[in-house]
């Protein structure tokens, strides 16, 4: 496909938020939008590489599709989308082998990605994919995920906002007439763009190349502003770098000068408060991508002494920052052994904790902090009723508030980072101060009977124990796409409120009797980035009758 240019229709005085390289991290995107107080009258610009590398590529695409359906959102294509679409749609000779080889490679190396998410959603194991069955399995993907594929297919190459041009990799000129119709790949994957010596009249804003690779004197993940050449690079390595963050630029107006553009970022690292001050200490070695080959020499206390052939120097590297490549050699993730400038009371993000200190990030810059620190309190507010600002929320969440409000059911809501494990729920549980339930989506072996089980979080789930009570043998967890089809939700967001979407009663609700002993219970409003506190009485007497689901009570010991 040739280069496509799309105009951004921003009004004077309208705020524009731009980000790039989300790389399959939908929670990073949501939390950053919350941090920026994203409103429905803002313009949101996303500059390519929506998927792969991160934890949930399919949900990232669906989240952006949701936002695009109700807000003013402009999305351009990245080189990753270009390649994945080629795999999904290519019909040239040998495509089956190429598709199969890629899936096996990605499963072994990255473990997650858009195509892997699609396969998993349909219950197709990458391990069972062969060149012989690839055609039938890809046809299933094309049919089931037709809307997601169509959304990615229509993405433009360049977004034109008059004074600013947004393109994933970079372009050689701001004369768009000369670029229209040219092969788009060169503008999507354009490595080292900032170092190519281009200057522009209109400012060119890019992603693709992580900003830390442009800096040689420090490991810094913040956007780069080149005022002389009128270039902004904003890829913070989200989903790609161990040290990554998602960056966003904020334009107060579509024609605001570069000097008026601000930025913010989000990462999910735990926050600590520094108790001691520390002076900056330069690094002796900074290992960067493209020169990251190392030779492990010895290991001690989870640190590995490595020789860096590129410089001939040696340094100790945390073992978690080392990985073995397909060639059998060892490589280091972007890392340096310098020390941060820190004042007592500063907030730092803890990436790696060792008895000798904390490898940390402060204001986007990474190095060691050797002083004392303590965990920073997490600020979470339990508020009555529906949230005031809903621009960044998914329709499936706002539909829950609509239902509860229409029934006159009182509730409290709490916003928080995504929760995918019970451990991540502990602090949220303290704020909710209510019974916390496990919500398990189950099916029988034939995948013709489905169940949603509510049980106390502290109980262990025993399939045999439940199977005897409901007369359904060989229970297993239901696949994500059954979950989406019947409950309208995704893994990590399972909630009894998902039954509001099960209008044909495909799913039977099972409730452990011990759940009924409490007054309040906590659950997600069909997304795992917010939680609700509701009365169990309201669930039984008002909500379930309204959505026509009568619960079946079971008694689980969990022993």
C-alpha positions, 0 to 999 in steps of 0.5 A: 500500500502507498503512503496515505495522508490524513488531515487532523481537524483540530479547532483553535484552542482545542487541546491535542494529546499525542502518544506513540508505541503503546506496544500492547500495553492498554493499561499504560495508555488508560493510566496516562490519559487519566493522569492528563485528565483526558476529556471528550473535547480533546483530540487524541493522536496515536502514532503507530506501533499499537501492538506486540511486545506488551501484555495485551495487544488485542485489547489495545486495539479494541480499546483504541477502537472504542475511543475512536467510536466516541471521541476525536481520535486519529491513529497512524500506522506503525511498522509493526501493524504493517508487518502483522497485516501482511502476515494476516492477509498475504496470499503469495506463495509460501505464506503458510510457512512464513505465518507459521514460522513467525507465530512459533518465533514470537511465542518462543521469544516474546510470548505475546503479540496480536496474532498470538492473542487472536489464536489464544482467544479462539483456543488455538495453541501456537504449538499445534500450528503447522504449515498444513493447518495454517490456512484453516486457522488463519481463515478463522482469525480473519473471520472472527477478528474482521473488525479489528483487521479492518480497523488496522487496514484503514490506518493512514501513514502520515497525519497532517495538523498544519504546523505539525506532521505525525509519522511513525518512523520519519520523513525526509521532507515536510512537502507532503505532495511529494510523499503522497503515493510513495511506498509507505514502509520507508516512513514507518521503519526509519531507524535513527531518524533524528540523526539523519540531519533533516530540518523542517519548516513544519515540526515532524513528530515521530515514534519508532526509535526509542528516545534512550538510543539518541542519548549517549550521556545518560539512560533517559526515556523522556521525549527529545525536542530538537528545536533547531531542526524542528523534530520531536521524538517521543517513543519511551520504550513502552512494552519494548524496553525493561526501563520503558514508559509511555510518553505523551505530548500535550499541545495547547493548540494545533499551531502552538509553538514547540516551546509551549508543548508539554509532556507527561509519562506513565510506567507501572513501576512501584513508587518509593520515597527517598530518605537520603540525598545522593549526588550524581555519579557518572556511569563507567559504562552504558550498554545500549541496544546495537552494542549490547553483546556481553560475556558473563564471567561470574555471578554473585548475589543475583549480579553477573560480572560481564565483559563488554567486548564493544568497550573492553570494560567489565561491570556488574549487571543484574541477572534480570537485565541479561538475556540469551539471543537466538544465536546463543550469545548473551546480551544486556538490556539498556543499562548503566552503573551510574548513580542518580542525583536524588534529594531526600523526599524525592519520588523514585520508581523502583525497577530492581531492588538489591541489598546494595541499592535500588536501580531506579528511575527519577524523572525519566532518568535511570541509574542506581540509588544507594540510599534508604527509601520506603514505599510511597503510599498509593493514593486511591479514592473511593467515591460515590456513584459514577465517575465524573470524567468518562472520556477514557473509559470503555463503553462496557464500563459506562454501561455498568454505571448506566445499569446501576443508575437506572435501577437506583442501586447505590455504589462506590467506585475506585479507579486504579491500575489494572489488576491481573492477579489476586496479589495486585488486588490486596491494596484495592481490597483494603480501600474497598473494605468489603468481601472480595470474590474470585470470579471464575469463567468456566466451561465443560469439555464440549464447550456447550455449558458455561458458568460464572463462579463467585467464591471468596478470594481466600478459598482454593478452587477445586474443579472436582468439588464443583463438578459433583454439585452441578453435574458437569464433568471436566470443567476448565477455564473458558477461552477469552473469546467465549468470555467476550462473546457471552459476557462482553469482557476480557481476561482479568476483568471477569465480573458478575456484572458481565452477565448484563451482556448475556441476554440469551442466558448462555452462562449460569451463575454459581455463587458459593454460599459463603459469599452471602454471609457478607454485607458488601462485595467488591467487583469490577465494572467489566474492566480491571482498571476500576472496582465497585463496592456494592451490597450483596442484597442489591445484587440478589434482589435488584441487579440479578432479577433485572438482568434475568440471571437466577443464581445457583448456590453451591457449597465449596470447602476448597480443601 
